[in-house]
């Protein structure tokens, strides 16, 4: 009986979190690969990452001491994270037909490799990578950033 109650509670929490994101919220990318400890903070929830887990605007991805992750966003941006890294997808909009393009990522700590995707090709001034000490604008490039 207790197991059923826990399963129902988990289902209700997952439904509530999806409603909080909005029923029209579309994913912005996926966890393509991972190893070790990788967690996704989504609002008040913390999820254990797994390959093909959908990412949403506002998600914070964090790797543990022996964790690493590879993320692919909908515009084909590739983000690789080393151990003890933390990044947030603050803003993402990829609607090229409507000319609505934007990517803002925030790196809190760790080592992150960023290989720009189609947003950078179509609207290079609309891509920003923020760190605690600087903001990097990309113009179609591959960047490696380390934040201590």
TORPA-4810 file (N, C-alpha, C, O; in nm, 3 decimals):
<nodes>
NODE_1_0.081_-0.119_0.000_0.000_0.000_0.000_0.086_0.126_0.000_0.056_0.221_-0.072_X
NODE_2_0.192_0.125_0.080_0.280_0.241_0.087_0.349_0.264_-0.047_0.368_0.379_-0.088_X
NODE_3_0.389_0.157_-0.116_0.453_0.168_-0.247_0.360_0.236_-0.347_0.403_0.321_-0.424_X
NODE_4_0.234_0.198_-0.347_0.136_0.259_-0.438_0.122_0.407_-0.408_0.116_0.488_-0.500_X
NODE_5_0.117_0.442_-0.279_0.106_0.583_-0.241_0.226_0.663_-0.291_0.210_0.773_-0.343_X
NODE_6_0.346_0.608_-0.277_0.468_0.676_-0.323_0.464_0.694_-0.474_0.499_0.800_-0.525_X
NODE_7_0.421_0.591_-0.547_0.414_0.600_-0.693_0.312_0.705_-0.736_0.336_0.780_-0.831_X
NODE_8_0.200_0.712_-0.668_0.099_0.813_-0.700_0.153_0.952_-0.670_0.132_1.045_-0.749_X
NODE_9_0.222_0.968_-0.558_0.279_1.097_-0.523_0.381_1.142_-0.626_0.383_1.259_-0.665_X
NODE_10_0.466_1.052_-0.672_0.564_1.085_-0.775_0.494_1.126_-0.904_0.535_1.223_-0.968_X
NODE_11_0.390_1.053_-0.943_0.316_1.087_-1.064_0.253_1.225_-1.053_0.255_1.302_-1.150_X
NODE_12_0.197_1.258_-0.938_0.136_1.390_-0.918_0.242_1.500_-0.924_0.218_1.604_-0.985_X
NODE_13_0.357_1.477_-0.863_0.464_1.576_-0.867_0.514_1.599_-1.009_0.541_1.712_-1.048_X
NODE_14_0.527_1.492_-1.086_0.573_1.506_-1.224_0.470_1.581_-1.307_0.507_1.666_-1.389_X
NODE_15_0.343_1.552_-1.289_0.238_1.623_-1.360_0.237_1.770_-1.322_0.224_1.857_-1.408_X
NODE_16_0.251_1.798_-1.193_0.253_1.936_-1.146_0.371_2.011_-1.205_0.357_2.127_-1.246_X
NODE_17_0.487_1.948_-1.212_0.605_2.017_-1.266_0.589_2.043_-1.415_0.635_2.145_-1.465_X
NODE_18_0.525_1.951_-1.486_0.506_1.975_-1.630_0.404_2.086_-1.652_0.417_2.163_-1.748_X
NODE_19_0.304_2.096_-1.565_0.208_2.205_-1.577_0.272_2.338_-1.540_0.238_2.441_-1.597_X
NODE_20_0.365_2.336_-1.444_0.433_2.459_-1.405_0.518_2.513_-1.518_0.533_2.634_-1.532_X
NODE_21_0.573_2.422_-1.600_0.651_2.465_-1.715_0.561_2.518_-1.825_0.609_2.582_-1.918_X
NODE_22_0.432_2.491_-1.815_0.339_2.534_-1.918_0.315_2.422_-2.015_0.409_2.354_-2.056_X
NODE_23_0.189_2.401_-2.052_0.158_2.290_-2.140_0.215_2.313_-2.279_0.233_2.218_-2.355_X
NODE_24_0.243_2.440_-2.314_0.297_2.468_-2.446_0.450_2.471_-2.446_0.511_2.493_-2.550_X
NODE_25_0.513_2.448_-2.329_0.658_2.450_-2.320_0.716_2.338_-2.406_0.678_2.222_-2.394_X
NODE_26_0.807_2.376_-2.491_0.874_2.277_-2.575_1.016_2.259_-2.525_1.077_2.351_-2.470_X
NODE_27_1.067_2.140_-2.545_1.204_2.117_-2.500_1.300_2.195_-2.590_1.270_2.225_-2.705_X
NODE_28_1.417_2.226_-2.533_1.516_2.304_-2.606_1.636_2.221_-2.646_1.723_2.267_-2.721_X
NODE_29_1.641_2.097_-2.596_1.752_2.009_-2.629_1.740_1.879_-2.552_1.638_1.852_-2.489_X
NODE_30_1.847_1.800_-2.558_1.849_1.672_-2.487_1.987_1.649_-2.424_2.087_1.709_-2.463_X
NODE_31_1.988_1.560_-2.327_2.113_1.506_-2.276_2.152_1.397_-2.375_2.087_1.293_-2.379_X
NODE_32_2.254_1.419_-2.451_2.296_1.322_-2.553_2.377_1.208_-2.492_2.357_1.091_-2.525_X
NODE_33_2.468_1.243_-2.402_2.551_1.141_-2.339_2.586_1.187_-2.198_2.580_1.306_-2.166_X
NODE_34_2.623_1.092_-2.115_2.660_1.125_-1.978_2.734_1.009_-1.915_2.724_0.895_-1.959_X
NODE_35_2.808_1.041_-1.812_2.877_0.939_-1.733_2.889_0.993_-1.591_2.901_1.114_-1.571_X
NODE_36_2.885_0.904_-1.494_2.895_0.947_-1.356_2.769_1.020_-1.311_2.662_1.001_-1.367_X
NODE_37_2.784_1.104_-1.211_2.671_1.176_-1.154_2.640_1.302_-1.234_2.724_1.392_-1.248_X
NODE_38_2.516_1.308_-1.286_2.468_1.425_-1.359_2.325_1.450_-1.316_2.241_1.360_-1.324_X
NODE_39_2.297_1.572_-1.271_2.163_1.607_-1.225_2.109_1.727_-1.301_2.184_1.814_-1.346_X
NODE_40_1.977_1.730_-1.312_1.907_1.843_-1.375_1.818_1.905_-1.268_1.733_1.837_-1.211_X
NODE_41_1.837_2.033_-1.241_1.748_2.106_-1.151_1.644_2.176_-1.239_1.678_2.257_-1.326_X
NODE_42_1.519_2.143_-1.216_1.407_2.198_-1.294_1.305_2.250_-1.194_1.226_2.174_-1.138_X
NODE_43_1.309_2.382_-1.172_1.222_2.438_-1.070_1.260_2.383_-0.934_1.376_2.392_-0.893_X
NODE_44_1.164_2.325_-0.863_1.190_2.267_-0.732_1.231_2.120_-0.738_1.258_2.059_-0.635_X
NODE_45_1.236_2.063_-0.858_1.270_1.922_-0.874_1.418_1.904_-0.909_1.478_1.990_-0.973_X
NODE_46_1.474_1.793_-0.865_1.608_1.753_-0.907_1.595_1.615_-0.970_1.550_1.521_-0.905_X
NODE_47_1.635_1.605_-1.096_1.623_1.480_-1.171_1.760_1.421_-1.197_1.855_1.494_-1.223_X
NODE_48_1.771_1.290_-1.189_1.893_1.224_-1.234_1.890_1.220_-1.386_1.794_1.171_-1.446_X
NODE_49_1.995_1.271_-1.446_1.999_1.275_-1.592_2.014_1.135_-1.648_2.067_1.045_-1.583_X
NODE_50_1.967_1.119_-1.770_1.985_0.995_-1.845_1.987_1.034_-1.992_1.932_1.137_-2.029_X
NODE_51_2.050_0.952_-2.076_2.054_0.985_-2.219_1.914_1.006_-2.275_1.821_0.933_-2.242_X
NODE_52_1.901_1.105_-2.361_1.777_1.145_-2.429_1.677_1.215_-2.338_1.564_1.239_-2.380_X
NODE_53_1.716_1.249_-2.215_1.629_1.329_-2.129_1.614_1.467_-2.191_1.713_1.531_-2.226_X
NODE_54_1.491_1.513_-2.205_1.465_1.643_-2.266_1.502_1.755_-2.169_1.478_1.746_-2.049_X
NODE_55_1.561_1.860_-2.225_1.598_1.979_-2.149_1.503_2.092_-2.184_1.457_2.103_-2.297_X
NODE_56_1.474_2.177_-2.084_1.383_2.288_-2.102_1.452_2.418_-2.062_1.547_2.417_-1.984_X
NODE_57_1.402_2.529_-2.115_1.454_2.659_-2.077_1.445_2.672_-1.925_1.342_2.640_-1.865_X
NODE_58_1.552_2.720_-1.864_1.557_2.734_-1.719_1.622_2.617_-1.648_1.655_2.627_-1.530_X
NODE_59_1.642_2.505_-1.717_1.708_2.389_-1.654_1.852_2.423_-1.616_1.921_2.498_-1.686_X
NODE_60_1.894_2.366_-1.504_2.033_2.377_-1.461_2.092_2.236_-1.461_2.039_2.147_-1.394_X
NODE_61_2.199_2.217_-1.535_2.264_2.086_-1.545_2.391_2.092_-1.462_2.471_2.185_-1.475_X
NODE_62_2.410_1.991_-1.376_2.527_1.988_-1.289_2.588_1.849_-1.289_2.518_1.748_-1.279_X
NODE_63_2.721_1.846_-1.302_2.793_1.719_-1.297_2.863_1.706_-1.162_2.900_1.805_-1.099_X
NODE_64_2.881_1.582_-1.119_2.948_1.553_-0.993_3.098_1.541_-1.011_3.151_1.572_-1.118_X
NODE_65_3.168_1.495_-0.907_3.315_1.487_-0.910_3.369_1.397_-1.021_3.479_1.422_-1.071_X
NODE_66_3.296_1.295_-1.061_3.340_1.211_-1.173_3.232_1.205_-1.280_3.216_1.104_-1.348_X
NODE_67_3.158_1.313_-1.292_3.052_1.319_-1.393_3.093_1.399_-1.514_3.181_1.486_-1.507_X
NODE_68_3.030_1.370_-1.624_3.047_1.450_-1.747_2.919_1.433_-1.828_2.848_1.334_-1.815_X
NODE_69_2.892_1.534_-1.912_2.767_1.531_-1.988_2.787_1.597_-2.123_2.867_1.690_-2.138_X
NODE_70_2.713_1.547_-2.221_2.708_1.606_-2.353_2.565_1.645_-2.383_2.476_1.560_-2.381_X
NODE_71_2.541_1.772_-2.412_2.407_1.824_-2.440_2.400_1.868_-2.585_2.496_1.923_-2.638_X
NODE_72_2.286_1.846_-2.648_2.264_1.897_-2.784_2.135_1.977_-2.782_2.029_1.925_-2.745_X
NODE_73_2.144_2.103_-2.822_2.027_2.189_-2.827_1.960_2.178_-2.964_2.020_2.126_-3.058_X
NODE_74_1.839_2.227_-2.974_1.759_2.212_-3.095_1.818_2.280_-3.218_1.783_2.244_-3.331_X
NODE_75_1.907_2.376_-3.199_1.972_2.441_-3.314_2.105_2.376_-3.347_2.184_2.430_-3.425_X
NODE_76_2.132_2.259_-3.289_2.254_2.181_-3.308_2.374_2.236_-3.232_2.488_2.198_-3.261_X
NODE_77_2.352_2.325_-3.137_2.460_2.366_-3.046_2.499_2.244_-2.962_2.412_2.171_-2.915_X
NODE_78_2.629_2.223_-2.945_2.680_2.111_-2.866_2.752_2.168_-2.743_2.843_2.250_-2.756_X
NODE_79_2.711_2.123_-2.626_2.773_2.165_-2.501_2.827_2.040_-2.432_2.753_1.945_-2.406_X
NODE_80_2.956_2.043_-2.402_3.020_1.932_-2.329_3.064_1.984_-2.194_3.126_2.089_-2.183_X
NODE_81_3.031_1.907_-2.090_3.061_1.949_-1.954_3.156_1.849_-1.889_3.136_1.728_-1.898_X
NODE_82_3.259_1.901_-1.823_3.350_1.817_-1.747_3.298_1.796_-1.606_3.185_1.832_-1.574_X
NODE_83_3.381_1.737_-1.521_3.340_1.710_-1.383_3.323_1.840_-1.304_3.385_1.942_-1.335_X
NODE_84_3.238_1.834_-1.202_3.210_1.948_-1.115_3.174_2.074_-1.192_3.222_2.183_-1.160_X
NODE_85_3.091_2.060_-1.293_3.049_2.173_-1.375_2.900_2.199_-1.355_2.823_2.109_-1.323_X
NODE_86_2.863_2.325_-1.376_2.722_2.363_-1.358_2.689_2.471_-1.460_2.757_2.573_-1.469_X
NODE_87_2.581_2.447_-1.537_2.540_2.540_-1.641_2.388_2.552_-1.641_2.317_2.455_-1.614_X
NODE_88_2.339_2.670_-1.672_2.195_2.694_-1.684_2.163_2.735_-1.827_2.236_2.813_-1.888_X
NODE_89_2.053_2.684_-1.878_2.002_2.730_-2.007_1.901_2.840_-1.974_1.782_2.813_-1.957_X
NODE_90_1.950_2.963_-1.966_1.866_3.074_-1.920_1.757_3.110_-2.021_1.642_3.135_-1.984_X
NODE_91_1.794_3.111_-2.148_1.699_3.150_-2.251_1.734_3.076_-2.379_1.851_3.064_-2.416_X
NODE_92_1.632_3.027_-2.447_1.653_2.959_-2.575_1.529_2.977_-2.661_1.419_2.942_-2.621_X
NODE_93_1.550_3.032_-2.779_1.440_3.046_-2.875_1.497_3.015_-3.013_1.592_3.078_-3.059_X
NODE_94_1.438_2.917_-3.079_1.483_2.880_-3.213_1.362_2.863_-3.303_1.309_2.753_-3.320_X
NODE_95_1.319_2.974_-3.359_1.210_2.977_-3.455_1.258_3.056_-3.577_1.220_3.172_-3.596_X
NODE_96_1.341_2.993_-3.660_1.405_3.067_-3.771_1.305_3.126_-3.871_1.332_3.232_-3.927_X
NODE_97_1.192_3.060_-3.894_1.094_3.113_-3.989_1.035_3.245_-3.943_1.000_3.330_-4.024_X
NODE_98_1.023_3.262_-3.810_0.971_3.386_-3.753_1.083_3.482_-3.714_1.057_3.589_-3.658_X
NODE_99_1.207_3.443_-3.742_1.326_3.521_-3.705_1.334_3.547_-3.555_1.379_3.653_-3.512_X
NODE_100_1.291_3.449_-3.477_1.301_3.454_-3.332_1.412_3.359_-3.290_1.394_3.238_-3.285_X
NODE_101_1.528_3.417_-3.259_1.647_3.338_-3.230_1.719_3.397_-3.109_1.746_3.517_-3.105_X
NODE_102_1.750_3.312_-3.012_1.821_3.359_-2.894_1.873_3.241_-2.814_1.805_3.138_-2.801_X
NODE_103_1.993_3.256_-2.761_2.050_3.156_-2.670_2.133_3.230_-2.566_2.227_3.302_-2.599_X
NODE_104_2.096_3.211_-2.439_2.175_3.263_-2.329_2.200_3.147_-2.233_2.106_3.088_-2.179_X
NODE_105_2.327_3.115_-2.213_2.367_3.009_-2.120_2.453_3.072_-2.011_2.531_3.164_-2.037_X
NODE_106_2.438_3.022_-1.890_2.515_3.073_-1.776_2.599_2.960_-1.720_2.546_2.857_-1.678_X
NODE_107_2.731_2.979_-1.719_2.823_2.881_-1.662_2.859_2.928_-1.521_2.919_3.034_-1.504_X
NODE_108_2.822_2.848_-1.421_2.848_2.883_-1.282_2.986_2.835_-1.238_3.057_2.905_-1.166_X
NODE_109_3.022_2.713_-1.282_3.151_2.655_-1.241_3.187_2.542_-1.334_3.102_2.487_-1.405_X
NODE_110_3.316_2.508_-1.333_3.363_2.392_-1.407_3.419_2.424_-1.543_3.451_2.539_-1.574_X
NODE_111_3.431_2.319_-1.624_3.485_2.330_-1.759_3.377_2.293_-1.858_3.317_2.186_-1.849_X
NODE_112_3.353_2.383_-1.953_3.246_2.364_-2.050_3.300_2.397_-2.189_3.362_2.501_-2.210_X
NODE_113_3.275_2.306_-2.282_3.307_2.328_-2.422_3.177_2.361_-2.494_3.076_2.292_-2.477_X
NODE_114_3.178_2.467_-2.575_3.059_2.515_-2.644_3.090_2.521_-2.792_3.178_2.596_-2.835_X
NODE_115_3.017_2.443_-2.872_3.031_2.444_-3.017_2.902_2.502_-3.073_2.796_2.439_-3.065_X
NODE_116_2.911_2.620_-3.130_2.791_2.694_-3.169_2.711_2.623_-3.277_2.765_2.549_-3.359_X
NODE_117_2.581_2.648_-3.275_2.487_2.587_-3.369_2.432_2.690_-3.467_2.498_2.789_-3.498_X
NODE_118_2.311_2.665_-3.513_2.252_2.747_-3.620_2.211_2.886_-3.574_2.207_2.978_-3.655_X
NODE_119_2.179_2.905_-3.445_2.144_3.040_-3.401_2.262_3.134_-3.426_2.244_3.246_-3.472_X
NODE_120_2.383_3.087_-3.396_2.502_3.170_-3.418_2.521_3.202_-3.565_2.567_3.311_-3.599_X
NODE_121_2.486_3.110_-3.653_2.499_3.135_-3.797_2.397_3.237_-3.846_2.428_3.322_-3.929_X
NODE_122_2.274_3.228_-3.792_2.165_3.314_-3.840_2.158_3.448_-3.769_2.120_3.548_-3.830_X
NODE_123_2.194_3.452_-3.642_2.186_3.575_-3.563_2.299_3.576_-3.459_2.273_3.556_-3.341_X
NODE_124_2.422_3.598_-3.502_2.536_3.583_-3.411_2.531_3.675_-3.290_2.589_3.642_-3.186_X
NODE_125_2.465_3.787_-3.299_2.457_3.879_-3.185_2.354_3.836_-3.081_2.339_3.903_-2.979_X
NODE_126_2.283_3.727_-3.106_2.180_3.679_-3.014_2.225_3.560_-2.930_2.143_3.496_-2.865_X
NODE_127_2.355_3.531_-2.930_2.409_3.419_-2.851_2.505_3.476_-2.747_2.599_3.548_-2.780_X
NODE_128_2.480_3.441_-2.621_2.565_3.487_-2.511_2.594_3.373_-2.415_2.507_3.290_-2.386_X
NODE_129_2.716_3.370_-2.368_2.756_3.278_-2.262_2.799_3.365_-2.145_2.893_3.443_-2.156_X
NODE_130_2.730_3.350_-2.033_2.760_3.430_-1.915_2.841_3.348_-1.815_2.818_3.228_-1.799_X
NODE_131_2.935_3.414_-1.749_3.011_3.353_-1.641_3.004_3.450_-1.522_2.954_3.562_-1.538_X
NODE_132_3.051_3.410_-1.406_3.047_3.503_-1.292_3.127_3.632_-1.315_3.100_3.732_-1.249_X
NODE_133_3.223_3.631_-1.405_3.310_3.747_-1.422_3.304_3.812_-1.559_3.358_3.921_-1.578_X
NODE_134_3.238_3.748_-1.656_3.236_3.805_-1.791_3.121_3.746_-1.871_3.063_3.644_-1.834_X
NODE_135_3.088_3.812_-1.980_2.991_3.762_-2.076_3.062_3.747_-2.209_3.131_3.839_-2.254_X
NODE_136_3.046_3.632_-2.272_3.110_3.604_-2.400_3.004_3.605_-2.509_2.905_3.533_-2.499_X
NODE_137_3.025_3.685_-2.612_2.939_3.680_-2.730_3.006_3.589_-2.831_3.126_3.600_-2.853_X
NODE_138_2.932_3.502_-2.892_2.993_3.410_-2.989_2.956_3.453_-3.130_2.849_3.509_-3.153_X
NODE_139_3.044_3.427_-3.220_3.022_3.462_-3.361_3.054_3.341_-3.451_3.118_3.355_-3.555_X
NODE_140_3.008_3.227_-3.408_3.032_3.105_-3.487_3.165_3.045_-3.451_3.263_3.063_-3.523_X
NODE_141_3.169_2.975_-3.341_3.298_2.933_-3.293_3.288_2.812_-3.200_3.179_2.766_-3.166_X
NODE_142_3.402_2.765_-3.161_3.415_2.660_-3.060_3.492_2.722_-2.944_3.605_2.768_-2.961_X
NODE_143_3.431_2.724_-2.827_3.489_2.790_-2.711_3.504_2.691_-2.597_3.415_2.609_-2.573_X
NODE_144_3.614_2.697_-2.527_3.635_2.620_-2.406_3.646_2.719_-2.291_3.731_2.808_-2.294_X
NODE_145_3.561_2.703_-2.190_3.557_2.798_-2.078_3.575_2.721_-1.948_3.516_2.615_-1.928_X
NODE_146_3.660_2.776_-1.862_3.680_2.718_-1.729_3.647_2.825_-1.626_3.701_2.935_-1.630_X
NODE_147_3.559_2.790_-1.533_3.521_2.882_-1.426_3.552_2.813_-1.294_3.500_2.705_-1.265_X
NODE_148_3.637_2.877_-1.213_3.672_2.821_-1.083_3.583_2.878_-0.975_3.598_2.843_-0.858_X
</nodes>
